[in-house]
Amino acid sequence: MSNTASTRSELPLLAVTSGEPAGVGPELCAHLAARDWPLRLVVLGDAALIEERAARSGVDVLVREYLPGEPARAGVLDVLHCPLAAPAQAGTLDPANAAYVLGLLDCAIEGCRSGEFAGMVTAPVHKGVINDAGVPFSGHTEYLADKTGTPRVVMMLVGGGLRVALATTHLPLSAVPAAITPALLEDTLRILHRDLVARFGLAAPRILVAGLNPHAGEGGHMGREEIDVIIPVLERLRAEGMQLAGPLPADTLFVPHTLQQGDAVLAMYHDQGLPVLKHASFGGGVNVTLGLPIVRTSVDHGTALDLAGTGRADPGSLFAAVELAAQMARAGRAHP
């Protein structure tokens, strides 16, 4: 074996789950073989399905059975074969494969927790079809938190030079103010700060915190959440040494001059922060779950059933998710 092959076999290993079999995940995973990655990769999924979708999409790849310690090869995709429960047709959802999709996640989680995998990257799943199968499922993030026994996690998207974390995620706008409690905000900021240090290698991260209301409440004239909740939490955490700016009006926070003064933004709700990030990074954004005991990144898009099997799906977000997971795994090794 050459020195290069020996070095590759010793690199940390990332698991990539291929996601909903009717969607674009399997063919996006096939594209991974076209690049020379800084970590070894193994795709979790049905090997025949990935081969079939690669062929339909015009992706030239050799699918190989995953064997621990086997060195990576250009143009070769290592696949840990997990058989489908039922035949999968591009673009057509089948609840019979819900258990297969969740089984991919379980396998990746187990490998991360055992130390076999340095982290996991997830292709998109379809929440609706999993629920149609009779399995309560609200998303990757909640599922991973439950399986790892993590009481609170934080969703952060990375792309376009931005890192935007969310205090609340998929809530109706009318429910957001009541959800932003001092305990939630403090926990969220602690998780964000800790993982910016441990997973992103930032010794003293600067966090820009958005206000909830227009003009950050304008001294209480447009809402009191800043005065009653946000400011007291920021003052308490600043006294511990955290670098926290805010609460800042969102319409002036997301301008280049202000963003240059921070390493990450904490938005109060989904559509306060993510439209800006997706405008800056669409097609190349990455969803990161902070607070877990494992590294997890994901694409920033859905299953795209209409594109499945057409060869038109863009692997850019999956590539970015792998690159970021690799960076996070390396930072985690340097900051145990």
N, C-alpha and C positions, 0 to 999 in steps of 0.2 A: 504493500500500500504506500502511495506517495505521501510526503509530508503534508501536502495540501489536503488530501483525503482524510488523513489522521486528524488534522486540525478541525475539519468540518464535523467529523464524527463526535468531537468533544464539545461542540457548540451547544448551548441551551436550545431546547426544543419548544416551539410554539404549536399548540393544537388549533386548527381552524375548523369550526363546525360548518357543514355545508348548508344547513338551514332547511327551509321548506322545499321539498323535492319538486313541487310544481312551479316554483319560482326561479329566479335567476341565480340563486346561490350556487348550485352545482357547476354551472358553466363559468361563473366568476372564479370559483376555486381552481378550475382547470387553467386559467390564465396565470396562476401563481408560478407555474413551472417555467415561465418565460423569463423570470428575473433571477439574479444572483443575490440572495438575501443574506443579511448579516447573522441570521439565526437559521437553524434547521426548521423545516415545517412538516407537519403531518396533517392531512385533511381527513376529517371524520365524516364518513358517509358511505353510501352504497357505491362500490367501485364500478359496477356495470352502468349505473345511472350517470356517474361522472364521465365515463368514457363516451356514452351515448350523447350526452349534452355537448361535450367538447367537439365531437364529430359534427353534430348538427350546427354548431356555432362556428365551425371552421378553425378551431383551436388545435394546433399541432402539439400533442402531449402524449407521453407514454405513462400510463398509470401502473404503478408498482406497489405490491403489497408492503406495508410498513413493517420494518423490522428494527427494533431498538439498536442503536449503534451503527446502523447502515449510513455511510456518507451520502450527502446530497449529490445529485448529478443534474447538470443542465438539461432542461427539457423533460425531466422525469418528475412525476408527482407521486409522492409517497402517500398512500391512502390506507387508513385503518378501516377495514371493511366492516360496515354495520349494515346488515341487509334490510331493505325496505320491507314493510309489513304487507304492502300491496303495490302492484305496478303503478308507476307515476307517469302522468301525462303532463307535458309542459302546458302551463296555463290553466289546468283544471285541478282544483283543490279536492282532496279526498280525506275525510276525517279518519279513515282507517290508518293513515300514516302519522297521526298525531303522536302516538307512543314512540314511533321511530324518531321524530324530531326531538322529543324530550329526552330520549335515550342518548342522542348525540351530546346534548348538554350535560347529562349525568356523567357520561364517559369523560368529557373534557374536565369537568369539575373534579372528578375523582383523580384524574391524572395530575391536575394542578396541585391538589391537596397532598398527594403522595410525593410530589417533587419530580415526577417523571416529566411533566410539562412546566416550562417557565412561565407560561401564561396562556390565555385562550383568546381567540378572535372569533367573532360570531357573524356568520352570514344571516340574512333576515329570515324571520319566521312570520307566520300568519296567525295572529292571536285568535281571530274568529273561528278558524277551522279547528283549532285545538279545543276551544270552548264547545264547538259543535260536537266534538267527540265525547263530551261529558267531563272534561278536565278543566276545572277553574284555572285560568291562566291570564294574568294581566300584563305579562311582558317578561322579557329577558331579565331585566334589572331585579324585579321582585322575586322571580324564580331563583336567581343566583343568591340573593340575600337570604331567602328561606333555606336553601340547600347548604349554605355555609354558616348558618346561625348568626347572621349579621343583623343587629337590631336596626341600624339606619345606614342607608347608602345615599350617595349624592351623584346625580347625573351631571356630567360635564361634556360639552362638545368642544372639539379642538379643530381648528382649520382657519385658513386665511390669515394666519398670524395671530389668531385670537384663541383664548381659552375662556369659555363661558359656562359657569356652573349655575344650577338652578336651586333655589330654596324650595319651590314647589314645582311639581311636574304636570301630570295630566289631570288637572282639576278644572271644573267650570270657573270662569272668572269670578262669579259671584261668591265662590267658596274660598277664594284665595286669602282675603284679609283675615278671616278667622283662623286659617291654617298657619299663618305666620306668627307663631307664639315665640316668646323668649327662648324656651327650651329647644324648639326646632331650629331657630336661627343660630343659637350658640352651637348646637351639635353640628349643624351644616358647616359653619365656619371652621370648627375644629377639624372636621374631616378634610375639608378642602385644604386647610393650611398643612395638616400632617402629610397628606399625599403629595402636595406640591413639593414638599421637602423630600419625602421618601421615594416617590415614584418619578418625579421630574427633576430631582437634583438641585432644587432651588434652596439655598441655605436660609434665606430670609425673604420669603415671598411677599410681594406687595399685592394686596387684594383690593379691588375697587368694588364697593358695595352700592348697588342701585337703591334708590328709594322706591316705595310702592306707588305713591301718588304722583300726579303731575307736579313738576317743580319740587319734588321730594317733600310734598305737603305744604310748602310755602309757609313755614312757621305755624302750622296748624289750621290755616285757612282752607286748605284743600285735603284735609284728613289728618288724623292724629297718630297713625301707625308709626310714623318716623319718630315722633316725640315719645310715645308710650312704650314702644317695643324696640325699634331698630337702634336708636341712639344709645339707650342704656346698655344693650348687649355689646355694641362696638366699644363703648367706653370701658366696659369691664375687661374685654379681651385685649384692648390696647394696653391696659395696665399690666397685663401679663407679658407684653412685648410684641404682640402681633402688629404688623403694619397694615392697618385698615383705613381706607379713605372712604368717607361717605357719612350718611347716605347722600348719593349724588343723583340729580335728576337724570333720568335715562336718556333724554334727548340731547344732553350735553356730555354725558359719560361716553357715548359711542362716537366720539370724534377723535381723529388721530392724536391731537395734542394730549388729551386726557389718557387715552389708551396707552400711550408711550410711558406713562407714569406707573403702570401696573403690570403684573405678571398674569393676572386672571381677574375676571369679573364675576361677581355673584349677582345674578338677576333674581328678582322676587317671584317671577312666574314665567311660564313657558314662552309665551309670545312677546314677552318684553325683551328677551335676550336672543332667542334663536333665529328670528328673521334676519337680524343683522349678521350673525355668524354665517348663516346659509347663503346670504347674498355674497359674502366675502369668499366662501369656500365651496359652493355647490358642486357636488360630484367628487369632492375630495375631502369632505369633513369626516370626523371620527367621533363616535360616541364612546365615552369612557365611564365606567362605573367606579367611583371612588368609595373608599371605606371597606372594600372587601379584603379578605386575607390573601387574595390572588389577583393577578393582573388580568383584566378583561377589557378589551376594546371591541368595537363593532362598527359596521358600516352605518352611514347616516341616512339610509334609504330603506324602502320596503321591498316586498317580494317581487314587484314589477311583473305581475303575471302576464301582461300583454307583451313583454319583451322576452319572456322565457323561450329558449330554443331558437331565437331569431339571429343571434350573433350580434345584436345591436346594444347589448348591455355593456355599460362602461365599468371596468374593474377599478377605476381610480380610487374610489372610497375604500375598497377592500385592500388595495395596495397601501394606502395611507394608514389604515387600521393596523396592518401587519408591521409597518415601519414604526408606528408609535408604540405598539406592544413590545417590540424589540428594544426600543429606547427605555421604556419603563422597566423592563426586565433587567437591563443592564444597570440602571440607576438603583433598582432594588437590591441587586447583588453588592453594589458599592455602599449601600446604606441599609445594612441588615436591621 
